[in-house]
């Protein structure tokens, strides 16, 4: 019984160490591909909606930039998803307009796995 308990604790500690050693997320490698696929049609480099490009140099277009819809809120606040208008739009909790991404007919949330990547990227400091 004692051996099982110790083995379980060792396995748990090993898992925690493995998770904490995960490579930090980056815009270029992890987030941009999500935006390219889900947002690129409207927020790509050619004629972007609301002037917001999320594909090439997307991070620079977001970080500490005031939202056009909510000027008192920044599009992206590194380390703070709740203060980031981008996150509010992706979660469909914005005060004005529709959640993103959307189609002609409706707004639809990104898959949970993609939302988690974006949230974690913001929490980790929104690395380039």
LUMGUZA-563833 format. One record per atom (N, C-alpha, C): x, y, z; residue in three letters. Coordinates in steps of 0.1 Angstrom, whole numbers, padded with zeros to 4 digits, always signed. Example, Ala and Ser with C-alpha at 12.3 -4.5 7.8 and 13.67 -1.06 7.14 Angstrom:
BEGIN
+0132-0057+0078Ala/+0123-0045+0078Ala/+0132-0033+0078Ala/+0128-0022+0071Ser/+0137-0011+0071Ser/+0129+0000+0079Ser/
//
This chain:
BEGIN
+0008-0012+0000Unk/+0000+0000+0000Unk/+0009+0013+0000Unk/+0019+0012+0008Unk/+0028+0024+0009Unk/+0036+0026-0004Unk/+0040+0015-0010Unk/+0047+0016-0023Unk/+0038+0022-0034Unk/+0025+0019-0034Unk/+0016+0025-0043Unk/+0014+0040-0041Unk/+0013+0044-0029Unk/+0012+0058-0026Unk/+0024+0066-0030Unk/+0036+0060-0027Unk/+0048+0067-0031Unk/+0049+0067-0046Unk/+0046+0056-0053Unk/+0047+0056-0067Unk/+0037+0066-0073Unk/+0025+0067-0068Unk/+0016+0077-0073Unk/+0021+0091-0071Unk/+0027+0094-0060Unk/+0032+0108-0057Unk/+0043+0111-0067Unk/+0052+0101-0069Unk/+0063+0103-0078Unk/+0058+0105-0092Unk/+0048+0098-0097Unk/+0042+0100-0110Unk/+0036+0113-0111Unk/+0029+0118-0101Unk/+0023+0131-0101Unk/+0033+0142-0102Unk/+0043+0141-0094Unk/+0054+0151-0094Unk/+0061+0151-0108Unk/+0063+0140-0113Unk/+0069+0139-0127Unk/+0060+0146-0137Unk/+0047+0144-0136Unk/+0038+0150-0146Unk/+0038+0165-0144Unk/+0038+0170-0132Unk/+0038+0184-0130Unk/+0051+0190-0135Unk/+0062+0183-0134Unk/+0075+0188-0139Unk/+0075+0188-0154Unk/+0069+0178-0160Unk/+0068+0178-0175Unk/+0059+0189-0180Unk/+0048+0191-0174Unk/+0039+0202-0178Unk/+0045+0216-0177Unk/+0052+0218-0166Unk/+0059+0231-0163Unk/+0071+0233-0172Unk/+0076+0223-0178Unk/+0088+0224-0187Unk/+0083+0226-0201Unk/+0070+0226-0204Unk/+0065+0228-0217Unk/+0071+0241-0223Unk/+0074+0241-0236Unk/+0079+0252-0243Unk/+0069+0264-0243Unk/+0073+0276-0241Unk/+0063+0287-0241Unk/+0057+0289-0255Unk/+0045+0293-0255Unk/+0038+0295-0268Unk/+0043+0308-0275Unk/+0042+0309-0288Unk/+0046+0321-0295Unk/+0035+0324-0305Unk/+0035+0337-0309Unk/+0025+0341-0319Unk/+0027+0334-0332Unk/+0040+0335-0337Unk/+0043+0330-0350Unk/+0040+0315-0351Unk/+0045+0308-0341Unk/+0044+0293-0342Unk/+0030+0287-0338Unk/+0024+0293-0328Unk/+0012+0287-0322Unk/-0001+0295-0325Unk/-0001+0308-0325Unk/-0013+0316-0326Unk/-0016+0320-0340Unk/-0006+0325-0347Unk/-0009+0329-0361Unk/-0015+0319-0370Unk/-0011+0306-0369Unk/-0018+0296-0377Unk/-0033+0295-0374Unk/-0037+0297-0361Unk/-0051+0296-0358Unk/-0058+0308-0364Unk/-0052+0320-0363Unk/-0058+0332-0368Unk/-0059+0331-0384Unk/-0048+0326-0390Unk/-0048+0325-0404Unk/-0060+0316-0409Unk/-0062+0305-0402Unk/-0073+0296-0407Unk/-0087+0301-0403Unk/-0088+0307-0391Unk/-0102+0311-0387Unk/-0105+0326-0390Unk/-0095+0334-0391Unk/-0098+0349-0392Unk/-0092+0355-0404Unk/-0084+0348-0412Unk/-0076+0353-0423Unk/-0085+0359-0434Unk/-0096+0353-0436Unk/-0105+0358-0447Unk/-0109+0373-0445Unk/-0112+0376-0432Unk/-0116+0390-0429Unk/-0105+0399-0424Unk/-0095+0393-0417Unk/-0084+0400-0411Unk/-0071+0397-0416Unk/-0070+0393-0429Unk/-0058+0391-0436Unk/-0052+0404-0441Unk/-0041+0403-0448Unk/-0033+0416-0452Unk/-0041+0424-0463Unk/-0049+0417-0471Unk/-0056+0424-0481Unk/-0070+0429-0476Unk/-0072+0442-0476Unk/-0085+0448-0471Unk/-0090+0442-0458Unk/-0083+0443-0447Unk/-0087+0438-0435Unk/-0099+0446-0429Unk/-0108+0438-0423Unk/-0120+0445-0417Unk/-0115+0453-0405Unk/-0121+0464-0403Unk/-0118+0474-0392Unk/-0103+0477-0392Unk/-0096+0475-0403Unk/-0081+0477-0404Unk/-0073+0468-0396Unk/-0078+0457-0390Unk/-0071+0449-0382Unk/-0066+0436-0389Unk/-0052+0435-0390Unk/-0046+0424-0396Unk/-0041+0414-0385Unk/-0046+0402-0386Unk/-0043+0392-0376Unk/-0033+0382-0381Unk/-0029+0383-0394Unk/-0020+0372-0399Unk/-0006+0377-0398Unk/-0001+0384-0408Unk/+0013+0389-0408Unk/+0014+0400-0398Unk/+0024+0399-0390Unk/+0026+0410-0380Unk/+0014+0412-0371Unk/+0006+0402-0369Unk/-0006+0403-0361Unk/-0004+0407-0347Unk/+0006+0402-0341Unk/+0009+0405-0327Unk/+0011+0420-0325Unk/+0019+0426-0334Unk/+0022+0440-0333Unk/+0010+0449-0335Unk/+0000+0444-0343Unk/-0012+0451-0345Unk/-0022+0450-0334Unk/-0019+0441-0324Unk/-0028+0439-0313Unk/-0022+0444-0299Unk/-0009+0442-0297Unk/-0003+0445-0284Unk/-0005+0460-0280Unk/-0012+0462-0269Unk/-0014+0476-0263Unk/-0021+0486-0273Unk/-0028+0481-0283Unk/-0035+0489-0292Unk/-0049+0491-0287Unk/-0055+0503-0286Unk/-0069+0505-0282Unk/-0078+0499-0292Unk/-0089+0493-0287Unk/-0100+0487-0295Unk/-0108+0498-0301Unk/-0112+0497-0314Unk/-0120+0507-0320Unk/-0134+0506-0314Unk/-0139+0494-0310Unk/-0152+0493-0304Unk/-0153+0497-0290Unk/-0142+0495-0282Unk/-0141+0498-0268Unk/-0128+0505-0266Unk/-0127+0518-0269Unk/-0114+0526-0269Unk/-0107+0525-0255Unk/-0115+0523-0245Unk/-0108+0523-0231Unk/-0102+0509-0228Unk/-0103+0500-0238Unk/-0098+0486-0236Unk/-0088+0484-0247Unk/-0077+0478-0243Unk/-0066+0474-0253Unk/-0070+0461-0260Unk/-0066+0459-0272Unk/-0069+0447-0280Unk/-0062+0435-0273Unk/-0049+0437-0269Unk/-0041+0427-0263Unk/-0033+0432-0251Unk/-0035+0427-0239Unk/-0027+0431-0228Unk/-0019+0418-0224Unk/-0006+0418-0226Unk/+0002+0407-0224Unk/+0001+0402-0209Unk/-0002+0390-0207Unk/-0003+0384-0193Unk/-0017+0385-0188Unk/-0027+0391-0195Unk/-0040+0393-0189Unk/-0051+0391-0199Unk/-0056+0379-0201Unk/-0067+0377-0211Unk/-0079+0385-0207Unk/-0083+0386-0195Unk/-0095+0393-0191Unk/-0095+0408-0195Unk/-0083+0414-0195Unk/-0082+0428-0199Unk/-0080+0430-0214Unk/-0079+0419-0222Unk/-0077+0419-0236Unk/-0090+0418-0244Unk/-0093+0429-0251Unk/-0105+0429-0259Unk/-0106+0417-0269Unk/-0094+0413-0274Unk/-0093+0402-0283Unk/-0099+0389-0277Unk/-0096+0387-0264Unk/-0101+0375-0257Unk/-0116+0377-0255Unk/-0120+0388-0251Unk/-0135+0391-0250Unk/-0142+0387-0262Unk/-0137+0391-0274Unk/-0144+0388-0287Unk/-0144+0373-0289Unk/-0133+0367-0287Unk/-0132+0352-0289Unk/-0141+0344-0280Unk/-0143+0349-0268Unk/-0152+0343-0258Unk/-0166+0347-0260Unk/-0169+0356-0269Unk/-0182+0361-0272Unk/-0189+0368-0260Unk/-0181+0376-0253Unk/-0185+0383-0241Unk/-0184+0399-0243Unk/-0182+0403-0255Unk/-0180+0418-0257Unk/-0194+0425-0256Unk/-0193+0438-0253Unk/-0205+0446-0251Unk/-0211+0450-0264Unk/-0202+0453-0274Unk/-0207+0458-0287Unk/-0203+0448-0298Unk/-0211+0448-0309Unk/-0207+0439-0320Unk/-0210+0424-0317Unk/-0204+0416-0326Unk/-0205+0402-0324Unk/-0192+0395-0320Unk/-0194+0383-0315Unk/-0182+0375-0312Unk/-0175+0371-0324Unk/-0163+0367-0323Unk/-0155+0363-0335Unk/-0149+0349-0332Unk/-0147+0341-0343Unk/-0149+0345-0357Unk/-0164+0344-0360Unk/-0167+0349-0372Unk/-0181+0349-0376Unk/-0182+0347-0391Unk/-0193+0343-0396Unk/-0196+0341-0410Unk/-0206+0351-0414Unk/-0211+0351-0426Unk/-0222+0360-0430Unk/-0234+0358-0421Unk/-0236+0346-0417Unk/-0249+0342-0410Unk/-0248+0342-0395Unk/-0236+0339-0389Unk/-0236+0338-0375Unk/-0221+0339-0370Unk/-0220+0341-0357Unk/-0207+0340-0350Unk/-0206+0327-0344Unk/-0194+0321-0344Unk/-0191+0308-0339Unk/-0178+0308-0332Unk/-0178+0303-0320Unk/-0166+0302-0312Unk/-0156+0292-0318Unk/-0143+0296-0316Unk/-0132+0286-0320Unk/-0133+0274-0312Unk/-0128+0263-0317Unk/-0127+0250-0308Unk/-0120+0253-0295Unk/-0124+0246-0285Unk/-0119+0248-0271Unk/-0104+0247-0271Unk/-0098+0238-0279Unk/-0083+0236-0279Unk/-0076+0248-0284Unk/-0082+0254-0294Unk/-0076+0267-0300Unk/-0078+0278-0290Unk/-0089+0279-0284Unk/-0091+0290-0274Unk/-0081+0289-0263Unk/-0079+0276-0258Unk/-0069+0274-0248Unk/-0055+0278-0252Unk/-0051+0275-0264Unk/-0038+0280-0269Unk/-0037+0295-0268Unk/-0047+0302-0273Unk/-0046+0316-0274Unk/-0046+0322-0259Unk/-0055+0317-0251Unk/-0055+0321-0237Unk/-0042+0319-0230Unk/-0036+0307-0232Unk/-0023+0304-0225Unk/-0012+0313-0231Unk/-0012+0316-0244Unk/-0003+0325-0250Unk/-0003+0339-0244Unk/-0016+0344-0242Unk/-0017+0357-0236Unk/-0012+0357-0221Unk/-0016+0346-0214Unk/-0012+0345-0200Unk/+0003+0344-0198Unk/+0010+0338-0208Unk/+0024+0336-0207Unk/+0032+0349-0212Unk/+0024+0359-0216Unk/+0031+0372-0219Unk/+0030+0375-0234Unk/+0023+0368-0242Unk/+0021+0371-0256Unk/+0034+0372-0264Unk/+0042+0362-0263Unk/+0055+0362-0270Unk/+0054+0363-0285Unk/+0063+0370-0292Unk/+0062+0370-0307Unk/+0064+0357-0313Unk/
//
